[in-house]
Amino acid sequence: MMKQLKSLELEYEKLKTELASKEHMLERAGITIKFDGLGNIKDFSISEDVSSKPIAEFKDDLKSLIEEYQDMVKENLTKAMKDRLLGSLPFGL
């Protein structure tokens, strides 16, 4: 059980670092987006420089980032629930 927990913690840290990197990329492009712990957008803003120009090229990156983060959250919640449920079974799986 401790191995699984350590593995999940390492995976979580890796995903958190990856997300921070993508958020940083968008911030450098003038877009600020922050998520809560459940995959929902907590804060979103576009700098004045970017908002005065067409942002069509950012749309796909932004959509991809949101979907990827939501998928990561869903996957981690699913793994955590599965580990919790199956870990409590006497015979394990």
PAKOLLO-861280 format. One record per residue: residue number from 1; y, x negated, z negated of N, C-alpha, C in turn. Coordinates in steps of 0.2 Angstrom, whole numbers, m for minus. Layout:
N
REC resi  n_c2  n_c1  n_c3 ca_c2 ca_c1 ca_c3  c_c2  c_c1  c_c3
REC  NUM     Y     X     Z     Y     X     Z     Y     X     Z
...
//
This chain:
93
REC resi  n_c2  n_c1  n_c3 ca_c2 ca_c1 ca_c3  c_c2  c_c1  c_c3
REC    1    m6    m4     0     0     0     0     6    m4     0
REC    2     6   m10    m4    12   m14    m4    13   m18     3
REC    3     8   m19     6     8   m22    13    12   m18    17
REC    4    10   m11    17    13    m6    22    20    m6    20
REC    5    22    m5    14    29    m5    12    33   m11    14
REC    6    30   m17    13    34   m23    15    35   m23    23
REC    7    29   m21    27    30   m20    34    35   m15    36
REC    8    35    m9    33    40    m4    34    47    m7    33
REC    9    48   m11    27    55   m13    25    57   m18    31
REC   10    52   m23    33    54   m28    38    56   m24    45
REC   11    52   m19    46    54   m15    53    61   m12    52
REC   12    62    m9    46    68    m6    45    74   m11    46
REC   13    73   m16    43    79   m21    43    80   m24    50
REC   14    74   m24    54    75   m26    61    79   m21    65
REC   15    77   m15    64    80    m9    68    87    m9    66
REC   16    89   m10    59    96    m9    57   100   m15    60
REC   17    97   m21    60   101   m26    64   102   m25    71
REC   18    97   m22    74    98   m20    81   103   m15    82
REC   19   103   m10    78   108    m5    79   115    m7    77
REC   20   116   m12    72   122   m15    71   125   m19    77
REC   21   120   m22    80   122   m26    86   125   m21    92
REC   22   121   m16    93   124   m11    98   130    m8    96
REC   23   131    m6    90   137    m3    87   143    m8    89
REC   24   142   m15    87   147   m20    88   148   m20    96
REC   25   143   m20   100   145   m20   107   150   m14   109
REC   26   148    m8   107   153    m3   108   160    m4   105
REC   27   160    m6    99   166    m8    96   171   m12   100
REC   28   167   m17   103   171   m22   107   173   m19   114
REC   29   170   m14   116   172   m10   122   177    m5   120
REC   30   179    m4   113   184     1   111   181     7   109
REC   31   175     8   108   172    14   105   169    12    98
REC   32   171    17    94   168    16    87   164    22    85
REC   33   157    20    84   153    26    82   149    23    76
REC   34   148    28    71   144    26    65   140    32    64
REC   35   134    31    61   129    36    60   127    36    52
REC   36   125    42    50   123    43    43   115    41    43
REC   37   112    41    38   105    39    37   100    44    41
REC   38   102    49    44    98    54    47    99    54    54
REC   39   102    50    57   103    50    64   109    54    67
REC   40   113    57    63   119    61    65   125    56    65
REC   41   129    58    69   136    54    70   140    56    64
REC   42   142    51    61   147    51    55   154    50    57
REC   43   155    46    61   162    44    64   162    42    71
REC   44   166    44    75   167    43    82   174    42    84
REC   45   176    37    87   183    36    89   183    32    96
REC   46   188    33   100   189    29   106   196    26   105
REC   47   197    20   106   203    16   106   208    19   111
REC   48   214    19   110   219    21   115   219    18   121
REC   49   217    11   121   217     8   128   211    10   132
REC   50   205    12   129   200    15   132   201    22   134
REC   51   204    26   130   205    33   131   210    34   137
REC   52   214    29   138   218    30   144   215    29   151
REC   53   209    26   151   205    24   157   199    29   157
REC   54   196    29   163   190    33   164   185    30   160
REC   55   181    34   156   176    31   151   169    32   154
REC   56   168    34   160   162    36   163   157    31   162
REC   57   159    24   163   154    19   162   151    18   155
REC   58   155    21   150   152    20   143   148    26   141
REC   59   148    31   145   145    38   143   137    36   143
REC   60   134    33   148   127    32   147   125    27   142
REC   61   129    22   140   128    18   135   128    21   128
REC   62   133    25   127   134    29   121   128    34   120
REC   63   126    38   126   121    43   125   114    39   123
REC   64   113    33   127   107    30   125   107    27   118
REC   65   113    25   115   113    22   109   111    28   104
REC   66   114    34   105   113    40   100   106    42   101
REC   67   103    42   107    96    44   107    91    39   104
REC   68    93    33   105    88    27   102    89    27    95
REC   69    94    28    92    95    29    85    91    35    82
REC   70    92    40    85    89    46    83    81    46    83
REC   71    79    42    88    72    41    89    69    36    84
REC   72    73    31    82    71    27    77    71    30    70
REC   73    75    34    69    75    38    62    69    43    62
REC   74    68    46    67    62    51    68    56    47    67
REC   75    55    41    70    49    37    70    48    35    63
REC   76    53    32    60    53    30    53    51    35    48
REC   77    54    41    49    53    46    44    45    49    45
REC   78    43    49    51    36    51    52    31    46    49
REC   79    33    39    50    28    34    47    28    34    40
REC   80    34    35    37    35    36    30    31    42    27
REC   81    31    47    30    28    53    28    20    52    29
REC   82    18    50    34    11    48    36     8    44    31
REC   83    12    38    29    10    33    24     9    37    17
REC   84    14    41    16    14    44     9     8    49     9
REC   85     7    53    14     1    58    14    m5    54    14
REC   86    m6    50    19   m13    47    20   m14    42    14
REC   87    m9    39    12   m10    34     6   m13    37     0
REC   88   m12    43    m1   m14    47    m7   m21    49    m6
REC   89   m24    49     0   m31    51     0   m36    46    m3
REC   90   m41    48    m6   m45    44    m9   m49    39    m4
REC   91   m50    42     2   m54    38     7   m50    34    12
REC   92   m44    36    12   m39    33    17   m41    34    24
REC   93   m37    32    29   m38    32    36   m36    26    39
//
